[in-house]
Amino acid sequence: MDLNLFKVFDAVYRASSLTEAAKDLHITQPAVSNALARLREHFDDPLFVRRGRSIAPTPLADSIAADISNSLISLQESLHRGQQFDPATSKRRFIISMGDPMEFVALPSLIKQLQQYAPGIRLQSQRLARDQLSRQLISGEISMAVDIPQAVDPSIQQQFLFKDDLWVMMRKGHPLEAAALNLKNYLQAQHISVSGRSRGSVIEDAALNRKGLNRNIILRGQSYYSASHIVAESDLLLTLPQHLALRFQQFLPLQSYPLPLKLPALEMQMYWHRSANNDTAHQWLRERIQEIIAQSGDGN
C-alpha cells in the first residue's frame, strides 16, 4: 500500500478536517478525499464521520492512529539518520512551541545564528498547549517545546535550561519607588497579570491564595511585552521573571525589585520526542538554544 495514504490519514486525524489536512500536506482537498476513499476501501470502514463542522474518527480509526503516527515518526527518524547534516545547506523546518517570554529571550539570537550559519533552516514558533504537549511531540506536530517542568509521556526527553526568580516591575517615579516594597504595599497596589490561559490563577496568585491573601488585579493580559509598556505608563505593578524585568528596563523607564514573597525559582525545560535523539539537525538546534540561554545569563 502507498505510504502516502497513511500520511494523509495521520494529517486528517490530527486536524479533524479535510481542508486543514490538505493545507498541512500542501495538496488539494480532492487529493485528500481520494486517499481516504482508498483507505476506507482497504479497511472496510468509514474511518471518519461528519460531526457538526468537523469530522470525528471511528473506533477503528482511533485504534490504529497511534500505530500509524509512531510508524511515520520511526520512518522519518530513519531518513534523518541516513542524512549528513550541513547547517550551511540544510533546508529543514522546525516547529518550536514556547511561551511569550521564551520567544522574547531566545528567538532574536537564534534567528541571528541561523542567518549566519544555517540560512536555509526555517522556524515556526507557536503558542504552548500544555494539555497537548506530549501528543504533539509524539505525533510530530511540533519539533520541540520550552516550558515549565510537567508530567509528560515516557517517550518525551527533556533538558534543564534555566531557573529564575519572580520580580516586581513598576514605572520610574511610581509612588512605591520611595517606599521599600513589602508584602503589604504589594497587596494594596493595583496589578496586571499575564497568562496565555483565559482563566485560572497565575503562579504568584496561587501562592498568595494558599496563604489566604489576594492582590488587586485590574487587567489580565497575554504578553509580558505589552504588559511592560502598560506598566511604564501607569501605576500598575507587573510580576514577572527576573531576566525579563532586567531586559525591559533596558529600553523602557522601568525599575524592578525582588518579589516580597518567598517562592521557589521558576524552572524552564526543553522537551522533544526520543525519535529525534539521533537526528543531527535536531541536536544542532537544541545545542544552539542551550548556548543562547547560557550566554544570556539565564542558565543558572
C-alpha positions as CSV (number, residue, x, y, z in Angstrom):
1,M,0.0,0.0,0.0
2,D,1.1,3.6,-0.8
3,L,2.7,5.0,2.4
4,N,1.4,8.5,1.4
5,L,-2.1,7.2,2.3
6,F,-1.0,6.9,5.9
7,K,0.4,10.4,5.9
8,V,-3.0,11.6,4.8
9,F,-4.7,9.6,7.5
10,D,-2.4,11.0,10.1
11,A,-3.0,14.6,9.0
12,V,-6.7,14.2,8.9
13,Y,-6.7,12.5,12.3
14,R,-4.7,15.4,13.8
15,A,-6.6,18.2,12.1
16,S,-10.2,16.8,12.3
17,S,-10.7,18.5,9.0
18,L,-10.0,17.5,5.3
19,T,-9.4,21.2,4.5
20,E,-6.8,21.7,7.2
21,A,-5.1,18.4,6.4
22,A,-4.8,19.4,2.8
23,K,-3.2,22.7,3.9
24,D,-0.7,20.8,6.2
25,L,0.2,18.4,3.4
26,H,0.3,21.1,0.7
27,I,-2.1,19.1,-1.5
28,T,-5.6,19.7,-2.7
29,Q,-8.7,18.7,-0.8
30,P,-9.9,16.3,-3.6
31,A,-6.5,14.5,-3.2
32,V,-7.1,14.1,0.5
33,S,-10.6,12.7,-0.2
34,N,-9.3,10.3,-2.8
35,A,-6.7,9.0,-0.4
36,L,-9.3,8.5,2.3
37,A,-11.5,6.7,-0.1
38,R,-8.7,4.2,-0.8
39,L,-8.1,3.7,2.9
40,R,-11.8,3.2,3.6
41,E,-11.9,0.5,0.9
42,H,-8.9,-1.2,2.4
43,F,-10.1,-1.2,6.0
44,D,-13.8,-1.6,5.0
45,D,-14.6,1.2,7.5
46,P,-15.6,4.9,7.0
47,L,-12.7,5.9,9.3
48,F,-14.0,9.4,9.7
49,V,-17.6,10.7,10.1
50,R,-19.1,14.1,10.0
51,R,-19.8,15.7,13.4
52,G,-21.0,19.3,13.1
53,R,-18.5,21.3,11.2
54,S,-15.7,18.9,11.8
55,I,-15.1,15.2,11.4
56,A,-14.5,12.6,14.1
57,P,-12.7,9.3,13.9
58,T,-14.5,5.9,14.1
59,P,-13.5,3.4,16.8
60,L,-11.3,1.6,14.2
61,A,-9.5,4.9,13.2
62,D,-8.9,5.6,16.9
63,S,-7.4,2.1,17.4
64,I,-4.9,2.5,14.5
65,A,-4.0,6.2,14.8
66,A,-1.2,5.8,17.4
67,D,0.5,2.9,15.4
68,I,0.3,4.9,12.2
69,S,1.7,8.0,13.8
70,N,4.6,6.1,15.6
71,S,5.4,4.3,12.4
72,L,5.7,7.6,10.4
73,I,7.9,9.1,13.1
74,S,10.2,6.0,13.0
75,L,10.4,6.2,9.3
76,Q,11.3,9.9,9.4
77,E,13.9,9.2,12.1
78,S,15.5,6.6,9.8
79,L,15.6,9.0,6.9
80,H,17.3,11.7,9.1
81,R,19.9,9.2,10.4
82,G,20.8,8.4,6.8
83,Q,21.5,12.1,6.0
84,Q,24.6,14.1,6.7
85,F,23.6,17.4,8.3
86,D,25.3,20.5,7.0
87,P,23.9,23.7,8.6
88,A,25.0,25.8,5.6
89,T,22.9,23.8,3.1
90,S,20.1,22.3,5.2
91,K,16.5,23.1,4.3
92,R,14.9,21.6,7.4
93,R,11.9,23.2,9.1
94,F,11.3,23.1,12.8
95,I,8.2,24.0,14.8
96,I,9.0,25.2,18.4
97,S,6.3,25.5,20.9
98,M,7.1,28.1,23.5
99,G,5.5,30.9,25.5
100,D,5.8,34.7,25.0
101,P,8.8,35.1,27.5
102,M,10.9,32.5,25.7
103,E,10.2,34.0,22.3
104,F,11.5,37.3,23.6
105,V,14.6,35.7,25.1
106,A,15.6,33.1,22.6
107,L,14.3,33.9,19.1
108,P,16.3,37.1,18.3
109,S,19.6,35.5,19.0
110,L,18.6,32.2,17.4
111,I,17.5,33.8,14.2
112,K,20.8,35.8,14.1
113,Q,22.7,32.5,14.3
114,L,20.6,30.8,11.7
115,Q,21.1,33.6,9.2
116,Q,24.8,33.4,9.8
117,Y,25.3,29.6,9.9
118,A,22.2,28.0,8.6
119,P,20.3,30.3,6.2
120,G,18.2,27.5,4.7
121,I,16.6,26.4,8.0
122,R,13.1,27.6,8.7
123,L,11.4,28.0,12.1
124,Q,7.9,28.3,13.3
125,S,7.1,29.4,16.8
126,Q,3.7,28.6,18.2
127,R,1.9,29.1,21.5
128,L,2.1,26.3,24.1
129,A,-0.8,23.9,24.6
130,R,0.3,22.2,27.8
131,D,-2.5,19.6,27.8
132,Q,-1.5,18.6,24.2
133,L,2.3,18.8,24.7
134,S,3.1,15.0,24.8
135,R,0.7,14.3,22.0
136,Q,2.0,17.0,19.7
137,L,5.6,15.9,20.2
138,I,4.8,12.2,19.7
139,S,2.8,13.0,16.5
140,G,5.5,15.3,15.2
141,E,3.2,18.3,15.1
142,I,5.9,20.2,16.9
143,S,9.7,19.5,16.9
144,M,10.4,20.7,20.4
145,A,9.0,22.7,23.2
146,V,10.2,25.0,26.0
147,D,8.1,25.1,29.2
148,I,8.0,24.7,32.9
149,P,8.5,21.2,34.4
150,Q,5.5,19.0,33.9
151,A,4.4,15.4,33.6
152,V,5.0,14.1,30.1
153,D,4.8,10.7,28.3
154,P,7.8,8.4,28.9
155,S,8.8,8.8,25.3
156,I,9.5,12.6,25.8
157,Q,13.0,13.7,26.5
158,Q,13.8,16.8,28.5
159,Q,16.7,19.1,29.3
160,F,17.0,21.7,32.0
161,L,17.6,25.2,30.6
162,F,17.4,27.7,33.4
163,K,15.7,28.8,36.6
164,D,14.7,32.3,37.5
165,D,13.1,34.2,40.4
166,L,10.0,36.4,40.2
167,W,10.5,40.1,40.5
168,V,8.1,43.1,40.6
169,M,8.3,45.8,37.9
170,M,7.0,49.4,38.2
171,R,7.5,52.6,36.3
172,K,10.1,55.1,37.4
173,G,8.5,57.7,39.6
174,H,5.9,55.2,40.9
175,P,4.5,56.1,44.3
176,L,6.1,53.0,45.7
177,E,9.5,54.0,44.4
178,A,10.3,56.0,47.6
179,A,9.0,53.2,49.9
180,A,10.5,49.9,50.5
181,L,8.4,47.3,48.6
182,N,6.9,44.9,51.1
183,L,4.1,42.4,51.0
184,K,1.6,44.8,52.5
185,N,2.0,47.6,49.9
186,Y,2.4,45.0,47.2
187,L,-1.0,43.6,48.0
188,Q,-2.5,47.1,48.3
189,A,-1.3,48.2,44.8
190,Q,-3.1,47.6,41.5
191,H,-1.7,44.9,39.3
192,I,-1.6,43.5,35.7
193,S,-1.2,39.7,35.5
194,V,0.0,37.8,32.4
195,S,-1.2,34.4,31.3
196,G,-1.6,32.6,28.0
197,R,-4.8,31.0,29.5
198,S,-8.1,32.7,29.6
199,R,-8.8,31.7,33.2
200,G,-7.1,30.2,36.3
201,S,-4.5,31.6,38.7
202,V,-1.0,32.5,37.7
203,I,1.8,31.2,39.9
204,E,2.1,34.2,42.2
205,D,-1.7,34.3,42.9
206,A,-1.8,30.6,43.6
207,A,1.0,31.1,46.2
208,L,-0.9,34.1,47.7
209,N,-4.2,32.2,47.8
210,R,-2.5,29.4,49.7
211,K,-1.6,31.9,52.4
212,G,-5.2,33.3,52.4
213,L,-4.0,36.5,50.6
214,N,-5.2,38.3,47.4
215,R,-4.0,41.1,45.3
216,N,-6.0,43.7,43.2
217,I,-5.7,42.7,39.6
218,I,-7.4,45.2,37.3
219,L,-6.0,43.9,34.0
220,R,-5.2,40.4,32.8
221,G,-3.1,40.3,29.6
222,Q,-1.5,37.7,27.3
223,S,2.0,39.2,26.8
224,Y,4.8,40.4,29.1
225,Y,6.0,42.7,26.3
226,S,2.6,44.5,26.1
227,A,2.3,44.5,29.9
228,S,5.7,46.2,30.3
229,H,4.5,49.1,28.1
230,I,1.3,49.4,30.1
231,V,3.3,49.5,33.4
232,A,5.6,52.1,32.0
233,E,2.6,54.5,31.5
234,S,0.5,53.6,34.6
235,D,0.7,52.9,38.4
236,L,0.1,49.1,37.8
237,L,2.7,46.6,39.1
238,L,3.8,43.6,37.0
239,T,5.2,40.4,38.5
240,L,7.4,38.6,36.0
241,P,10.7,36.5,35.7
242,Q,13.8,38.5,36.7
243,H,15.5,38.1,33.3
244,L,12.6,39.7,31.6
245,A,12.4,42.5,34.1
246,L,16.1,43.4,33.6
247,R,15.7,43.3,29.8
248,F,12.6,45.5,29.7
249,Q,14.5,48.0,31.9
250,Q,17.0,48.5,29.1
251,F,14.5,50.2,26.8
252,L,11.6,51.4,29.0
253,P,11.5,53.8,32.0
254,L,11.1,50.9,34.5
255,Q,12.6,49.6,37.6
256,S,12.3,46.2,39.3
257,Y,12.6,44.7,42.8
258,P,12.5,41.1,44.2
259,L,9.0,39.8,44.9
260,P,8.3,40.4,48.6
261,L,7.1,36.8,48.9
262,K,9.3,33.7,49.1
263,L,8.6,31.4,46.2
264,P,10.6,28.6,44.6
265,A,12.5,29.7,41.5
266,L,10.8,29.1,38.1
267,E,12.4,26.4,36.0
268,M,12.3,26.0,32.3
269,Q,12.9,22.8,30.4
270,M,13.3,21.9,26.7
271,Y,11.2,18.9,25.5
272,W,11.5,16.7,22.4
273,H,10.5,13.2,21.4
274,R,13.1,10.5,21.7
275,S,12.9,9.8,18.0
276,A,14.9,13.0,17.5
277,N,17.8,11.9,19.8
278,N,19.9,10.8,16.8
279,D,18.7,13.5,14.4
280,T,21.8,15.6,13.9
281,A,19.9,18.6,12.7
282,H,17.6,18.5,15.7
283,Q,20.7,18.0,18.0
284,W,22.3,21.1,16.4
285,L,19.3,23.2,17.0
286,R,18.9,22.1,20.6
287,E,22.5,22.9,21.3
288,R,22.1,26.4,19.8
289,I,19.1,27.1,22.1
290,Q,21.1,25.9,25.2
291,E,24.0,28.1,24.2
292,I,21.8,31.1,23.7
293,I,20.2,30.7,27.1
294,A,23.6,30.2,28.8
295,Q,25.1,33.3,27.1
296,S,22.1,35.4,28.0
297,G,22.9,34.8,31.7
298,D,19.7,32.8,32.4
299,G,21.3,29.3,32.6
300,N,21.6,29.3,36.4
